[in-house]
Amino acid sequence: MNTFSKQYEIAKNNSIEFMKNGQISAYLNSLAEVNKYKRLMIAVVAN
């Protein structure tokens, strides 16, 4: 769980940086990664 939260924060910060730099494609990929880690954290908590 701890690694998921760290990876989630890293992906979230990356997405913010991509948006600031105007890299829309990388931003959208990063948002998908953020969503993946968020779903994994929810699944771990639910079990």
CYANA upper distance limits for C-alpha pairs under 8 A (distance plus 0.5 A):
  1 MET  CA      5 SER  CA      6.87
  1 MET  CA     41 MET  CA      6.87
  1 MET  CA     44 VAL  CA      7.43
  2 ASN  CA      6 LYS  CA      6.87
  3 THR  CA      7 GLN  CA      6.59
  4 PHE  CA      8 TYR  CA      6.44
  4 PHE  CA     37 TYR  CA      6.54
  4 PHE  CA     40 LEU  CA      7.84
  4 PHE  CA     41 MET  CA      6.87
  5 SER  CA      9 GLU  CA      6.69
  5 SER  CA     37 TYR  CA      8.02
  5 SER  CA     41 MET  CA      7.81
  6 LYS  CA     10 ILE  CA      6.74
  7 GLN  CA     11 ALA  CA      6.58
  7 GLN  CA     37 TYR  CA      7.66
  8 TYR  CA     12 LYS  CA      6.54
  8 TYR  CA     33 GLU  CA      8.39
  8 TYR  CA     34 VAL  CA      6.09
  8 TYR  CA     37 TYR  CA      6.02
  8 TYR  CA     38 LYS  CA      7.34
  9 GLU  CA     13 ASN  CA      6.63
 10 ILE  CA     14 ASN  CA      6.62
 11 ALA  CA     15 SER  CA      6.64
 11 ALA  CA     30 SER  CA      6.53
 11 ALA  CA     31 LEU  CA      8.08
 11 ALA  CA     33 GLU  CA      7.05
 11 ALA  CA     34 VAL  CA      6.11
 12 LYS  CA     16 ILE  CA      6.91
 12 LYS  CA     30 SER  CA      7.81
 12 LYS  CA     31 LEU  CA      7.81
 12 LYS  CA     34 VAL  CA      6.52
 13 ASN  CA     17 GLU  CA      6.84
 14 ASN  CA     18 PHE  CA      6.63
 14 ASN  CA     27 TYR  CA      8.36
 14 ASN  CA     30 SER  CA      7.34
 15 SER  CA     19 MET  CA      6.68
 15 SER  CA     26 ALA  CA      8.07
 15 SER  CA     27 TYR  CA      5.53
 15 SER  CA     28 LEU  CA      8.21
 15 SER  CA     30 SER  CA      5.71
 15 SER  CA     31 LEU  CA      6.79
 16 ILE  CA     20 LYS  CA      6.76
 16 ILE  CA     27 TYR  CA      8.09
 17 GLU  CA     21 ASN  CA      6.72
 18 PHE  CA     22 GLY  CA      6.65
 18 PHE  CA     23 GLN  CA      5.64
 18 PHE  CA     24 ILE  CA      7.49
 18 PHE  CA     26 ALA  CA      6.82
 18 PHE  CA     27 TYR  CA      5.64
 19 MET  CA     23 GLN  CA      6.46
 19 MET  CA     24 ILE  CA      6.93
 19 MET  CA     27 TYR  CA      6.29
 23 GLN  CA     27 TYR  CA      6.53
 24 ILE  CA     28 LEU  CA      6.68
 25 SER  CA     29 ASN  CA      6.85
 26 ALA  CA     30 SER  CA      6.55
 27 TYR  CA     31 LEU  CA      6.70
 28 LEU  CA     32 ALA  CA      6.84
 29 ASN  CA     33 GLU  CA      6.90
 30 SER  CA     34 VAL  CA      6.70
 31 LEU  CA     35 ASN  CA      6.69
 32 ALA  CA     36 LYS  CA      6.74
 33 GLU  CA     37 TYR  CA      6.90
 34 VAL  CA     38 LYS  CA      6.67
 35 ASN  CA     39 ARG  CA      6.68
 36 LYS  CA     40 LEU  CA      6.77
 37 TYR  CA     41 MET  CA      6.64
 38 LYS  CA     42 ILE  CA      6.80
 39 ARG  CA     43 ALA  CA      6.66
 40 LEU  CA     44 VAL  CA      6.71
 41 MET  CA     45 VAL  CA      6.73
 42 ILE  CA     46 ALA  CA      6.60
 43 ALA  CA     47 ASN  CA      6.90
